[in-house]
C-alpha cells in the first residue's frame, strides 16, 4: 500500500500487484483464468460456505483452463485445497491436468503441523496425478491463536 501511495504522490500510476477474481460457479473458470493468466502467481482459495463437490469442481475446471493456456506462473494452494486433495483428484481424473502438473516445479501448498505449532509452505510434485511434498520451502512458528484455531477443527 505504501508503494501505491508513494507512486500516487509522485504522479505515477501505482503498479497493481494483487488481483482477486472471485467466482462461485465451476463453469466460470474459463473467464476467471483469462483474467489472470498473465500474472506471476495464482492462489487457489476454495472452501468456506460452498459444498466440497462444488469446490472440487471449481479446482478441476480452473486447473483444466490453466493447463489449456500452459500457465507457467506459480500456483499456490490454500490449506483446504491441499488437505482435501482436490488437485490430486482433478489430476487423477484428467490426463491433461496430470501431464500439466507433472511438468510444473512451482506448485506450493500451505500446511500446518498443529503438534509442532508450525506453518509451512510445501513445494509439491505430481507423479501419475498423485500429489506429494517435494520439500518444505518455508516454515515458521505459529502463534497460539492460530494453533488454537486449528485445534478446534
C-alpha positions in Angstrom: 0.0 0.0 0.0 2.8 2.4 0.8 4.3 1.8 -2.6 1.0 2.7 -4.2 0.7 5.9 -2.1 4.2 6.9 -3.0 3.6 6.4 -6.7 0.3 8.4 -6.5 2.1 11.2 -4.7 4.8 11.3 -7.4 2.1 11.5 -10.1 2.7 7.9 -11.3 0.2 5.2 -11.7 0.7 2.6 -8.9 1.7 -0.9 -10.0 -1.1 -3.3 -9.2 0.4 -6.4 -7.6 -2.7 -8.3 -6.5 -6.0 -9.0 -8.2 -8.8 -11.1 -6.7 -11.0 -13.0 -9.1 -14.0 -14.5 -7.3 -16.4 -16.9 -8.8 -18.9 -19.4 -7.4 -19.9 -21.4 -10.4 -17.4 -24.1 -11.5 -18.2 -23.2 -15.1 -16.9 -19.7 -14.6 -13.3 -20.9 -14.6 -12.6 -20.1 -18.2 -13.3 -16.4 -17.8 -11.5 -16.3 -14.5 -8.3 -17.8 -15.9 -8.5 -15.5 -18.9 -8.4 -12.6 -16.4 -5.3 -13.8 -14.5 -3.3 -15.9 -17.0 -0.6 -13.3 -17.3 0.0 -13.0 -13.6 3.2 -14.3 -11.9 1.3 -16.4 -9.5 -2.2 -17.8 -8.8 -3.6 -18.9 -5.5 -6.5 -21.4 -5.5 -8.6 -20.4 -2.5 -11.7 -22.5 -2.3 -13.7 -23.6 0.7 -15.9 -21.8 3.2 -19.6 -21.7 2.5 -19.6 -23.7 -0.7 -20.1 -27.5 -0.8 -16.9 -29.7 -1.2 -18.3 -31.1 -4.5 -18.6 -27.6 -6.0 -15.2 -26.5 -4.7 -13.6 -29.7 -6.1 -15.3 -29.0 -9.5 -14.0 -25.4 -9.4 -10.5 -26.5 -8.7 -10.6 -29.1 -11.5 -12.1 -26.6 -14.0 -9.5 -23.9 -13.0 -6.6 -26.4 -13.4 -8.0 -27.5 -16.8 -8.1 -23.9 -18.0 -4.6 -23.3 -16.6 -3.4 -26.4 -18.5 -5.0 -25.2 -21.7 -3.1 -21.9 -21.6 0.0 -23.7 -20.3 0.1 -21.2 -17.4 3.8 -21.0 -16.3 3.5 -19.0 -13.1 3.5 -20.3 -9.6 0.3 -22.0 -8.2 -0.4 -21.7 -4.5 -2.9 -24.0 -2.9 -4.9 -22.9 0.2 -4.6 -25.4 3.1 -8.1 -26.7 2.5 -7.5 -27.3 -1.3 -4.3 -29.2 -0.4 -5.6 -31.2 2.6 -8.8 -32.3 0.8 -6.6 -33.4 -2.2 -8.9 -31.6 -4.7 -5.9 -31.0 -7.0 -4.9 -34.7 -6.8 -8.5 -35.7 -7.6 -8.5 -33.5 -10.6 -5.2 -34.8 -11.8 -6.1 -38.5 -11.4 -9.4 -37.9 -13.3 -8.0 -35.8 -16.1 -4.8 -36.8 -18.0 -4.3 -33.3 -19.4 -4.2 -31.9 -15.8 -1.9 -34.7 -14.7 0.5 -34.0 -17.5 0.4 -30.3 -16.9 1.1 -30.6 -13.2 3.8 -33.2 -13.7 5.8 -30.6 -15.7 5.5 -27.9 -13.1 8.1 -27.3 -10.4 6.3 -24.3 -8.9 3.2 -25.6 -7.2 3.1 -24.8 -3.5 0.7 -25.6 -0.7 0.1 -24.1 2.8 0.2 -26.7 5.5 0.0 -26.8 9.3 1.6 -29.1 11.9 -0.5 -28.5 15.0 1.5 -30.7 17.3 4.7 -28.8 16.5 2.9 -25.4 16.2 4.4 -24.8 12.7 3.1 -23.5 9.4 4.7 -24.5 6.2 4.8 -23.7 2.5 5.4 -27.0 0.8 6.7 -27.3 -2.7 4.7 -30.1 -4.4 5.4 -32.6 -7.1 2.9 -34.6 -9.1 3.6 -38.1 -10.5 0.8 -40.0 -12.1 -1.6 -37.4 -10.7 -0.6 -38.0 -7.1 0.4 -35.0 -5.0 3.4 -35.3 -2.8 5.6 -32.9 -0.8 8.9 -32.4 -2.7 10.3 -30.2 0.0 9.4 -27.6 2.7 10.1 -24.3 1.1 9.3 -22.2 4.2 8.5 -23.0 7.8 7.5 -20.7 10.7 6.2 -21.0 14.2 2.5 -20.2 14.6 1.2 -18.0 17.3 -1.1 -19.5 19.9 -4.2 -18.0 18.2 -3.5 -19.9 15.0 -2.7 -23.1 16.8 -5.9 -22.8 18.8 -7.9 -22.3 15.6 -6.5 -25.5 14.0 -7.0 -27.5 17.2 -10.8 -26.7 17.0 -11.1 -28.4 13.6 
